[in-house]
Amino acid sequence: VDRGSAVAESDEGNNVYGPISITWVPGTVTPSGTIAYDDSVNSAMVPLRGMHLVLYDEDPAPGTADDHSLATTFTNASGQFSFGTLTNRDAEDQGLLDIYVRAYYQADSSFFGHSVVSVQDTVGVRHFLQSTATQNVGNGTFPFGTIKPATTDYTHNAAARIYTAILMGHDWLTTQGTSVPAVYMSWYPGYPGLTRYVKEKRTIYVNSV
């Protein structure tokens, strides 16, 4: 430590040499937030309830397969979520976590008690809304704030509207005592096919031309 002998010592014989083992005890982080969208027809800040959420750690090339999931949860009736308390340790670089949320336009069965709807493209890939990543997140509570599509983001706002419309239909059928089967919404911007329901696939195809 004192390589230049700047500190005078009265006795060199009591020095201790050898490796020193230091154990790092990582802290914890509790991520939370709200998922919503601005509906141009109904109102601003419409909460997206029951959405399936995944919390990711970003490593080291953003948006690649290197990113690994840390926890899953779902939004409540007000669009709010919490992933609970997690160990704040990045297994890749031994530092702090680099976290972001991916919110799928898929109703989580843990919220509704059964599968309801999944909004996806024509090859079965689920649409999702993703937050920005926060690098080396600090310990304690971490609020993502409100995660929502930009007003000009047609794709995510349209997916949110489709998701919300199906849930409204689900709510109405439930009040009528009707058993509601799960459906898949097959859609993407510019989809030229006919709007139709294919019973065998439990899939509603939505034209968007």
C-alpha positions in Angstrom: 0.0 0.0 0.0 2.8 2.4 0.9 5.3 1.5 -1.8 7.2 4.8 -1.6 7.6 4.5 2.2 5.9 7.8 2.7 4.6 6.7 6.1 7.3 6.2 8.8 7.0 3.0 10.8 8.6 2.3 14.2 8.8 -1.5 13.6 9.0 -3.2 10.1 8.9 -6.6 11.8 5.2 -6.6 12.5 4.1 -6.2 8.9 1.8 -8.9 7.5 2.2 -10.0 3.9 0.1 -12.2 1.7 -3.2 -12.1 -0.2 -6.3 -10.5 1.3 -9.7 -11.9 0.4 -12.5 -9.3 0.2 -16.1 -10.5 -0.1 -18.5 -8.1 -1.9 -22.0 -8.4 -0.6 -24.3 -6.9 -3.3 -27.3 -4.7 -2.5 -30.8 -5.1 -3.7 -33.1 -3.2 -6.1 -36.9 -3.1 -6.4 -38.0 -2.0 -9.9 -41.5 -0.7 -10.4 -43.6 1.5 -12.7 -46.7 1.9 -14.8 -47.6 0.8 -18.4 -50.1 2.9 -20.3 -50.9 4.5 -23.6 -52.6 7.7 -24.9 -55.9 6.8 -26.6 -56.8 9.5 -29.1 -60.5 8.4 -29.0 -61.1 7.8 -25.3 -58.6 9.5 -23.1 -54.9 10.1 -22.3 -53.0 7.7 -20.0 -55.1 4.6 -20.4 -53.6 1.9 -18.1 -52.7 -1.4 -19.8 -53.8 -4.0 -17.3 -52.8 -7.7 -17.0 -49.8 -7.3 -19.4 -47.1 -9.9 -19.2 -43.8 -8.2 -18.3 -40.2 -9.4 -18.3 -37.3 -7.6 -16.6 -34.0 -7.9 -18.5 -30.3 -7.3 -17.7 -28.6 -5.7 -20.7 -25.3 -7.4 -21.6 -23.0 -6.4 -23.2 -24.3 -5.7 -26.7 -27.7 -4.1 -26.2 -30.7 -5.9 -27.7 -28.9 -9.2 -28.4 -29.3 -12.7 -27.1 -26.8 -11.8 -24.4 -29.5 -10.0 -22.5 -31.0 -12.3 -19.9 -34.3 -12.2 -18.0 -34.2 -11.5 -14.3 -37.9 -11.7 -13.3 -41.4 -11.7 -14.7 -44.6 -10.1 -13.4 -47.8 -8.5 -14.7 -49.5 -5.1 -14.5 -52.5 -4.7 -12.1 -55.8 -3.1 -12.9 -54.2 0.4 -12.8 -51.3 -0.6 -15.1 -48.8 -0.6 -12.2 -46.2 -3.3 -11.7 -43.4 -4.3 -9.4 -40.8 -7.0 -9.8 -40.1 -7.3 -6.1 -36.7 -7.1 -4.5 -33.8 -8.5 -6.6 -30.1 -8.9 -6.0 -28.4 -6.0 -7.7 -25.4 -7.9 -9.1 -24.5 -8.2 -12.8 -23.3 -11.7 -13.4 -21.6 -10.6 -16.6 -19.3 -7.9 -15.4 -19.7 -8.3 -11.6 -21.0 -4.8 -11.3 -24.5 -3.4 -11.0 -27.5 -4.4 -13.1 -28.3 -2.7 -16.4 -32.1 -3.1 -16.5 -35.0 -2.6 -18.9 -38.6 -3.8 -19.1 -40.3 -5.5 -22.0 -44.1 -5.4 -21.8 -45.8 -7.9 -24.1 -49.3 -7.2 -25.5 -50.3 -10.5 -24.0 -52.8 -11.0 -21.1 -51.0 -12.8 -18.2 -52.9 -15.8 -17.1 -51.8 -15.1 -13.5 -53.8 -11.9 -13.5 -57.0 -13.1 -15.3 -56.9 -16.7 -14.1 -56.8 -18.0 -17.6 -55.3 -17.0 -21.0 -57.2 -14.2 -22.8 -55.4 -12.6 -25.7 -52.0 -12.3 -27.3 -51.3 -9.6 -30.0 -48.8 -10.9 -32.5 -47.6 -10.7 -36.1 -48.6 -13.3 -38.7 -45.7 -15.6 -37.8 -46.6 -15.7 -34.1 -44.0 -13.2 -32.8 -45.6 -11.2 -29.9 -45.7 -7.4 -30.1 -44.1 -5.7 -27.1 -43.3 -2.3 -25.7 -39.8 -1.8 -24.3 -38.4 0.8 -21.9 -35.0 2.4 -22.2 -32.2 0.7 -20.3 -30.7 2.1 -17.1 -27.0 1.3 -16.7 -25.6 0.4 -13.3 -28.9 0.9 -11.5 -28.5 2.0 -7.9 -29.6 0.0 -4.9 -33.0 0.6 -3.3 -36.3 1.4 -5.1 -36.1 2.1 -8.8 -39.1 3.7 -10.5 -39.3 3.3 -14.2 -42.0 5.9 -14.2 -44.8 5.6 -16.8 -43.7 3.5 -19.8 -45.9 4.3 -22.8 -45.5 4.7 -26.6 -44.8 8.0 -28.1 -47.8 9.8 -29.6 -46.3 9.3 -33.1 -45.6 5.6 -32.5 -48.4 4.0 -34.6 -47.4 0.4 -34.2 -47.4 0.3 -30.4 -50.4 2.6 -30.0 -52.4 0.4 -32.4 -51.3 -2.8 -30.6 -52.4 -1.2 -27.3 -55.8 -0.3 -28.7 -56.3 -3.8 -30.1 -55.3 -5.4 -26.7 -57.6 -3.0 -24.8 -60.5 -3.7 -27.1 -60.2 -7.5 -26.7 -60.1 -7.1 -22.9 -63.3 -4.9 -22.9 -65.0 -7.7 -24.9 -63.7 -10.2 -22.4 -65.1 -8.2 -19.5 -68.5 -7.9 -21.0 -68.7 -11.6 -21.8 -67.6 -12.4 -18.3 -70.4 -10.3 -16.8 -72.9 -12.4 -19.0 -71.6 -15.6 -17.4 -70.0 -16.7 -20.7 -66.8 -18.8 -20.7 -64.3 -16.8 -22.7 -61.8 -18.7 -24.9 -58.3 -17.3 -25.4 -57.7 -15.7 -28.8 -54.7 -14.6 -30.8 -54.8 -11.3 -32.6 -52.7 -11.5 -35.8 -51.8 -8.0 -36.9 -48.9 -5.8 -38.1 -48.8 -2.4 -39.7 -49.7 -2.7 -43.4 -51.1 -6.2 -43.1 -53.1 -6.6 -46.4 -55.1 -9.8 -45.6 -58.9 -9.9 -44.8 -60.1 -9.2 -41.3 -61.5 -12.6 -40.3 -61.6 -15.2 -37.5 -60.2 -18.6 -38.0 -61.8 -20.9 -35.5 -59.3 -23.8 -35.8 -56.5 -21.4 -34.9 -58.5 -19.3 -32.4 -57.0 -16.4 -34.3 -58.4 -13.0 -35.4 -56.6 -11.5 -38.4 -56.9 -7.8 -38.6 -56.4 -5.8 -41.9 -54.4 -2.6 -41.4 -54.2 -1.3 -44.9 
